[in-house]
Each structure stands twice: as structure tokens, then as C-alpha cells.
Amino acid sequence: MRIRPATPADLPLLQDIERAAGDPFRTLGMTEIADDEPPALELLERFRAAGHAWVAEDDEAEGEGEDSGRDGDAGRPVAYLIGEPVDGAFHIEQVSVHPDAAHRGVGRTLIAYAADRARDQGLTGLTLTTFTEVPWNAPYYERIGFRALTEPELTPGLRKIRATEAEHGLDRWPRVCMYRAMA
């Protein structure tokens, strides 16, 4: 597995990854999440152009050649992470792993890569918002060093993110903001 910046040609593939990664939510009765549209190409491009969109490549698919629409030495993305600085920390907007690549440490590797880039930018930690009762969400992030933030700990930027999520109906299921300090 190799982590690299996303290219414009990757962006439609990231949407495919997001659709596939949403499917397991059906088993929890969260069909609205499973059926939610992936981030628009314009939004993905905004993160990419800012240098805040990375993909994990599948080693077995490297060098797919000219017909892939990607650089000849680029493997097929199996996961991605997008985010941006928010109030002195790097906020992970989305990290998604295709189910075919699940349980191989791909998400953890992407998060570590984002942490390294955030540290290089002088940011103090990582933040994200997630579902509390989904096993591969909050419980997973706790295992890799994130902690839930209390309401008074939320920064203005995180409060705005949570308000936007609530407007989109995500609060139908319990959610939390989480933080991990830079190691």
C-alpha cells in the first residue's frame, strides 16, 4: 500500500469508494447513510487543490497502464482521506475505505499520513466527527488514540461543522467530535 496525493483522475473513483464504504451501514439499519450521495466532484477537487486529499493505492493494481486514466505508475485507490485545518487542528472531513480493503490497516495508515502532514503545517492535532454507536466509527477511533470532546471543549469551527451535520440530518444517530493530539 502506498499513500499519495489524489489526482483529478482519482476523484470519480473516490466517489465509488464512498458508495461502497457506505453499504455496511445497511446492516445497522442506517440506510439513509448507505444511500447518501458521495461528496461532489467539486468538493473533492477543492480538498485536492488545497493539498488535503490523499489516497491509499492497492499494491496489486499498480501500473494499470494508460487506459486507467491515471498516471502510469499510480495504483488503483482503495481508500481516501480529505480534510482541512480547523481552529489549529487538522479536521478529517472524511476517511473511507473500500470494503474489499477493510481490516488491513488502510484507514489507520491514511490517518497517520494526515497527522504527519498536519504536524508539518504546525497543527496541534487531528479532529473528526463520527457516529458513536457504529463499531467502525467512534469505537475504532478510540482504539487509535482519539478521545471524545465534551461540549465545552468544542472550538467555534467544530461547533459550525456539527451544526451543518445536524442540518443534513446526521444527528438522527448519536454523533461525537473527537480529538487526537500530535504524538
Summary of the structure (lengths in Angstrom):
residues: 183
radius of gyration: 16.0
end to end distance: 23.0
largest distance: 52.1
contacts: 554
relative contact order: 0.15
helix: 45%
strand: 25%
